[in-house]
């Protein structure tokens, strides 16, 4: 039986071939797979914007997504292909990706767009958008309540690799920058939903707080604490199930996966005598919240001691 959340989790893991197989086997609409065949099998590339020059600037990334997620090119080799294509495009030679993306950023932002490069969940893929609005929210967290400025972003041309390979089904809804600024993609959220208020706002606010408080905190530690905050405040039992699904990923060195594995192991150790991979019908909501708060306080003690 088709399950959209399960399909999202496959895309989150970056397993495009497995996702396409799942769609072919289980999707209710037989034509649903056609757009994947067009893009990845026949290489009918997506027109990202109405400006051919802008699309040309971003084409190296489309080719990189195909190399990594469909053609199975080894990640480091695909990254070198991407670097070489950007070098040719920009007329630069023997420059690292960080420098090339800074050059690309200058060109794109000169056309009144915003650009964010670098890696997201282990892979390159830029975010390019047109506008932003600043809104202030008061956010309650386990250790404090603070006001946070949220940048609401709109008018996206591209939203990195996960959005690309899933045709928008999966992908980040926001992030906390290294300076603590919180960004949110407008059309990903109902601003009255728990998805926004907990999974985005509290999650990213905890990132922002931890980045200020704990110098050198790892990405895995950041994600572990933010996911615990979600469990503390969420009224949806499915949140823990989603973390269990994420823990199944083969991307064992990725921060989200490491955090999910740590949460899964802690809950299994606390409530069970054996390893389980599925929590459907197992926990009550209060039990999740109480234990998550306990784990968060233990994390405080560890980080405060460092």
GIVEN-V993276 format. One line per field, one symbol per residue. phi: phi as a letter, one per 20 degrees, with the letter a starting at -180 (. if undefined). A space follows every 50 residues. Layout:
# GIVEN-V993276
phi=???
This chain:
# GIVEN-V993276
phi=.fcffffgfffgfmeffffffffffcffdgeffgfffffefeleffefbe dgfffffeggfgffffgfedemfggfffffgffffffffemdcldfggff ffffgfffffemddccdndclncfqfdcbebbcdcdcececgdacceced eedbmfebcmfffffdlnfdpfdradegenfddcegfecefdefgffdfd ffgfffggffffedfnfefffgfgfffffgffdfddffgffffffffffe efeegffgfffffgffffffdcebfcdbdgmedegffffffffffffffg ffffff
